[in-house]
Amino acid sequence: MGEEIINLDVISPPKRIVKVKGKNIDISVIPFKVTVKMMKHAADFQKLGQMVEDGDIDDESKMADHLETMFDITRDILKNSDDGIDDKWIDRNLGSKQVILLINKIMGFVFEEFGEPKKAQKPQPEN
């Protein structure tokens, strides 16, 4: 049998750079575990991003929980590119709105590759 080589380089994502405080941070590769976490929280992030864009934050949005998850995801994505990025660096260099908008943009990249998450269908009552 011959050798089989699977070339994953042919499906590499396009180069995506985030500029923050003079740093060029490559966010082209989103770690798989981060993608899974993002997909679990996709609807919440979309709702929160829309509320921020509209300037309409409601008390029932569980904003603190979503922001904490967003912070973790942002750190993991940025750290994947630069090990010097940690919680303190993000605190000093990114505002809340920047984190939310960055996550929304990254969610767009994930949806581009895998498609939009489908909303759960409510069971129909039987007749």
N, C-alpha and C positions, 0 to 999 in steps of 0.2 A: 504494500500500500504506500501511496505517496504522502508526502507531508502536506497537511492542510494549514494554511495561514489565514487567519481571520484578521483583516485590516480594519480596525475600528477608527483609524484616522480619517477614513473617507466620510464618516458621519460626525466629525467634530463640529461643535457649534460655532457660529460666526463669532468673531472677536467683539467683545462688549467691554468697554472701559468706563469706569466711574471716576470722575475727578473730584477729589476732596482735599482741600488744604494743600494743594500742590502735588498730591500723590495721584498717580494714575493706577487705579486698582482694576485688575482684570477679573471681571465676574462672568466670563464666558462659560466656565465650568461650575455648575451648581452640584454639590455633592448629593448623591442619591438619597441619603437619609434626610437631608434638608428638603429635597423635593417631596418626599413622602410627608414630612411634617407640614409643608406648605399646602399640599393637597388636602390634608385633614382639616385645615383651617381656611381653605380658600373662600368659602362663602362669607365667613366673618371678616376676612381681610378686605374683600371687595366692598362689603357694606361699610366698614370703617373708612376705607379710602374715599368712597363716595360722600360720606358724611363730612369728611375733612374738606374735600373739594367744594362741597356745597356750603360749608360753614354751618352745618346743622348737626351738632353732636347731641344725642339724646342720653338721658340718664340710664336707659336700659341696655345700652350697647355693650356692657361689660368691657369698656374701653381699656381699663387697666390690665385686665387679663390678656387682651389682644395685643396691647402694646408690649407687654413683657414677652410674649411669644414672638412678636415681630423683632424685638431687640435680639433675642437668641438667634433667630434665623439670619438677621442681618450680620451679626457677629460671625456666625459660622461661614457665611458666604464670603465675607470680606477677608476673614482669617485664612480661608482656603487659598487666597491669592497672596497674602502677606502675613507671615507669622507674627510680625510686629504689631498687628492690630489686635487689641484686646478691649475689654469693657471700658477701661479708662480712656483709651484712645477714641472710642466711639462717643463716649460721654462728652469729651472735649471738642470733638470735631463735627458731630452730626446733631442737628436739632430734631425734635419729634416729627415735624412735618417732612423733613428730608428722609427720615427712616420710613415713614408711611409711604411716601411717593416712590422711594427706592423699591420697597417690597411690591407695590402695585406694578411697577415696571417689570420686575423680575417675574411676578406672577404671569404677566403677559407673555414673557419668553417661555415659561413652562407650558402655558395653554397653547402657544404656537406649536410647540413640539408634540404635546400629548392630547390636545383638544380640551374644550371647556368641560368642567365637571357637570354631570347631569344632575338635575334636582330630583330628589326622591319623590316618587309618585305616591300620593295618598291612596290607601286602599278604598275601592269603591264599595258601597254597601250592596249586599246581595238582595235581589228582589224576590 
